[in-house]
Every structure is written in structure tokens, then in C-alpha cells.
């Protein structure tokens, strides 16, 4: 098996992941660890959707870091030693500093950690797998992609609240979320509904 790219989407109580072949972008495996903190369980399917692995754990001491280690171990077994070229992460908040996909280092992690108060239910869980992989496999490149990035292309006036500008400068503004989903939908419109590609549309996420 050739090298692969791993994609991780960590939520408040789950971590979803996919393994894709480099070059062809073909799906190899997809899986998820769900009900973290309640009744953690792992399910992995192959490219055809057939379940190839299921496991369960007690909730005690099983957090997002432990779930990430499980995913790493599972990936190594499934890939049978084939190298991982990199890991891409969905991160809810990039603030005003990060809009483009960004190679993660300790400085980036520190910057993104400062945004936890703006997304307290998501940002810590997004960062947990990044930090865990950084510690366990620092040689593997990691890239963060931001849900706020899609909306940064709006006119400046659309990003502001009707508040004193010193509050805006402190970081209070309309950031917009679920941007990766919107970007995916709009990028596929020309192929599936070309008559809508340049229209004003409403996307129900």
C-alpha cells in the first residue's frame, strides 16, 4: 500500500477520521470514536462501507487524547506499516490570524489555544488530537483547516457588529462557522447544479 493522508474531525464527544491514498485521493478506511465520556466505541469501515473493526471501552479516563491514541494504533494496524504523509484537521476557530490551511507547530497550537474562549465547546477538542499526534509522532506533518476561513472573504462591514470599534479590535466580530462544509458545497455546485453556481443561495448545514 502506498502512502496515505489522514483526515481528522474532532467534535465535543467524537472523533471521526478517514484514511486516503496519496495521489488518487481514494478512500481506504473511515472510522469514528463516538460517545467519548459516556460509552466510547470505535467503528471502522472500508472503502465499500463494510465494517472491519468495532471496539468498546468504559467511559472512565477515556478522553479525546486516549481516543486519538486508539486511532493512531488502529491506523498503524490497518495500513500495515505504510507511511502516513500527513494529517489534516478540522479546527473550528482560526480567529483573525489564520484563514488558509496552516502547517501546525507549537506556536500555532499556542495561538489556537488562545481562541478557546471564543469556541469553548469545540476548540479544546479540536486541539487535543493535534497535540497528541504532535507528541506521539512529531515527524508527521499536520495541517489545520479552519471553519472560520470561508467567511473571511466577506466584505469587512459584513463581519462587524454594531458595536464600538474598540470591541471589534478586541476580537468581537462575526466570524462565521461551518465554513469547510459551505466551501465543499459551493465547490461542487458547478458540476451538479451549474445554474446555481453563480446565484445567491441558501445552504442548510
C-alpha positions as CSV (number, residue, x, y, z in Angstrom):
1,X,0.0,0.0,0.0
2,X,1.3,3.5,-0.9
3,X,1.4,6.5,1.5
4,X,-1.8,7.9,2.8
5,X,-3.2,11.1,4.2
6,X,-5.2,11.0,7.4
7,X,-8.1,13.4,8.0
8,X,-9.4,14.0,11.5
9,X,-12.6,15.8,12.6
10,X,-12.8,16.0,16.4
11,X,-16.1,17.1,17.9
12,X,-17.3,17.5,21.5
13,X,-17.9,13.8,22.1
14,X,-16.5,12.1,19.0
15,X,-13.5,11.9,16.7
16,X,-14.2,11.0,13.0
17,X,-11.3,10.1,10.7
18,X,-10.6,8.9,7.2
19,X,-7.5,7.5,5.5
20,X,-7.0,8.4,1.8
21,X,-4.4,7.2,-0.7
22,X,-1.9,9.9,-1.7
23,X,-2.2,10.8,-5.4
24,X,-5.6,9.2,-6.1
25,X,-7.4,10.6,-3.0
26,X,-9.2,7.3,-2.9
27,X,-10.8,6.4,0.5
28,X,-9.1,3.5,2.2
29,X,-10.9,3.5,5.5
30,X,-13.1,5.7,7.5
31,X,-14.0,5.4,11.2
32,X,-15.1,7.1,14.3
33,X,-14.8,7.0,18.1
34,X,-18.2,8.1,19.5
35,X,-19.7,8.8,22.9
36,X,-16.5,9.8,24.4
37,X,-17.1,10.4,28.1
38,X,-20.3,8.2,28.1
39,X,-19.8,4.9,26.3
40,X,-16.8,5.1,24.0
41,X,-16.8,2.9,21.0
42,X,-14.8,2.6,17.8
43,X,-16.2,1.6,14.4
44,X,-14.1,1.4,11.2
45,X,-15.3,0.7,7.7
46,X,-13.5,0.0,4.4
47,X,-14.0,1.9,1.2
48,X,-17.1,-0.1,0.4
49,X,-18.7,0.6,3.7
50,X,-18.2,-2.9,5.2
51,X,-17.4,-2.7,8.9
52,X,-13.9,-4.1,9.6
53,X,-13.4,-3.3,13.2
54,X,-15.5,-2.5,16.3
55,X,-14.4,-2.0,19.9
56,X,-15.9,-0.6,23.1
57,X,-14.3,0.9,26.3
58,X,-15.6,2.0,29.7
59,X,-16.1,5.8,29.9
60,X,-13.7,6.3,32.9
61,X,-10.4,8.0,31.9
62,X,-11.2,7.8,28.2
63,X,-10.9,11.3,26.8
64,X,-10.0,12.7,23.3
65,X,-6.3,12.1,23.9
66,X,-6.9,8.4,24.6
67,X,-9.3,8.2,21.6
68,X,-6.5,9.7,19.4
69,X,-4.0,7.1,20.6
70,X,-6.6,4.4,19.7
71,X,-7.0,5.9,16.2
72,X,-3.2,6.0,15.8
73,X,-2.9,2.4,16.8
74,X,-5.8,1.4,14.6
75,X,-4.4,3.2,11.6
76,X,-1.0,1.6,12.0
77,X,-2.6,-1.9,12.0
78,X,-4.9,-1.1,9.1
79,X,-2.1,0.4,7.0
80,X,0.3,-2.5,7.8
81,X,3.3,-0.2,8.1
82,X,2.6,2.0,5.1
83,X,3.7,5.6,6.0
84,X,1.3,8.5,6.7
85,X,2.3,11.5,4.7
86,X,0.4,14.0,6.8
87,X,-2.7,14.6,8.9
88,X,-5.3,17.2,8.2
89,X,-7.5,18.6,10.9
90,X,-10.8,20.5,11.0
91,X,-10.4,23.3,13.5
92,X,-13.5,25.4,14.4
93,X,-11.7,28.7,15.1
94,X,-8.8,30.4,13.3
95,X,-9.5,33.9,14.7
96,X,-8.2,36.8,12.6
97,X,-4.7,35.3,12.2
98,X,-5.5,32.0,10.4
99,X,-7.6,31.6,7.3
100,X,-5.5,29.4,4.9
101,X,-4.7,25.8,5.7
102,X,-1.7,26.1,8.1
103,X,1.1,23.7,9.0
104,X,0.9,23.2,12.7
105,X,3.8,23.8,15.1
106,X,4.0,24.7,18.8
107,X,3.5,28.4,18.1
108,X,0.3,27.7,16.0
109,X,-1.0,25.5,18.8
110,X,-0.4,28.2,21.3
111,X,-2.2,30.8,19.1
112,X,-5.2,28.5,18.6
113,X,-5.4,27.7,22.3
114,X,-5.9,31.4,23.0
115,X,-9.2,31.2,20.9
116,X,-10.7,28.6,23.3
117,X,-12.9,31.3,25.0
118,X,-14.5,32.0,21.5
119,X,-15.4,28.3,21.0
120,X,-15.2,26.6,24.4
121,X,-17.2,23.6,23.4
122,X,-15.2,22.8,20.3
123,X,-11.7,24.3,20.2
124,X,-10.2,22.3,23.0
125,X,-11.4,19.0,21.4
126,X,-10.1,20.1,18.0
127,X,-6.7,20.7,19.5
128,X,-6.4,17.6,21.6
129,X,-5.7,15.2,18.7
130,X,-3.3,17.7,17.2
131,X,-1.3,17.9,20.4
132,X,-1.5,14.1,21.0
133,X,-0.1,13.4,17.5
134,X,2.5,16.1,17.9
135,X,3.8,14.3,21.0
136,X,3.4,10.7,19.6
137,X,4.6,11.3,16.1
138,X,6.3,14.7,15.7
139,X,7.8,13.7,12.3
140,X,4.3,13.6,10.7
141,X,3.2,16.9,9.2
142,X,-0.1,18.2,10.5
143,X,-2.2,20.9,8.8
144,X,-5.1,22.7,10.4
145,X,-8.1,23.8,8.2
146,X,-10.5,26.4,9.7
147,X,-14.2,26.6,9.8
148,X,-14.0,30.4,10.0
149,X,-11.8,30.7,6.9
150,X,-14.6,30.6,4.3
151,X,-16.3,33.7,5.7
152,X,-13.2,35.8,5.8
153,X,-13.8,36.7,2.2
154,X,-16.9,38.7,3.1
155,X,-16.8,42.5,3.0
156,X,-15.4,43.9,6.2
157,X,-18.7,45.6,7.0
158,X,-20.5,42.2,7.0
159,X,-18.0,40.9,9.6
160,X,-18.7,43.6,12.1
161,X,-21.3,44.1,14.8
162,X,-22.9,47.5,15.5
163,X,-20.6,47.9,18.5
164,X,-17.8,50.4,19.4
165,X,-14.8,49.7,17.3
166,X,-12.6,49.1,20.4
167,X,-14.7,46.0,21.0
168,X,-14.2,44.9,17.4
169,X,-10.4,45.4,17.8
170,X,-10.6,43.1,20.9
171,X,-11.9,40.3,18.7
172,X,-15.7,40.6,18.9
173,X,-17.0,40.2,15.4
174,X,-18.9,37.9,13.1
175,X,-16.5,35.0,12.4
176,X,-18.9,32.6,10.7
177,X,-18.7,28.8,11.2
178,X,-19.1,25.5,9.3
179,X,-17.1,27.1,6.5
180,X,-15.5,23.9,5.4
181,X,-18.9,22.4,4.7
182,X,-20.0,25.5,2.8
183,X,-16.8,25.5,0.8
184,X,-17.4,21.9,-0.2
185,X,-21.0,22.5,-1.3
186,X,-20.1,25.6,-3.3
187,X,-17.1,23.9,-4.9
188,X,-19.4,21.1,-6.2
189,X,-22.3,23.3,-7.4
190,X,-20.7,24.0,-10.9
191,X,-20.8,20.2,-11.6
192,X,-24.1,19.3,-10.1
193,X,-26.2,22.5,-10.5
194,X,-24.4,24.9,-12.8
195,X,-27.4,27.2,-13.0
196,X,-27.0,27.9,-9.3
197,X,-23.2,28.2,-9.2
198,X,-23.2,32.0,-9.5
199,X,-26.6,32.6,-7.9
200,X,-27.4,33.8,-4.4
201,X,-28.2,30.6,-2.5
202,X,-29.1,29.4,1.0
203,X,-27.2,26.3,2.3
204,X,-28.8,24.5,5.2
205,X,-26.0,22.9,7.1
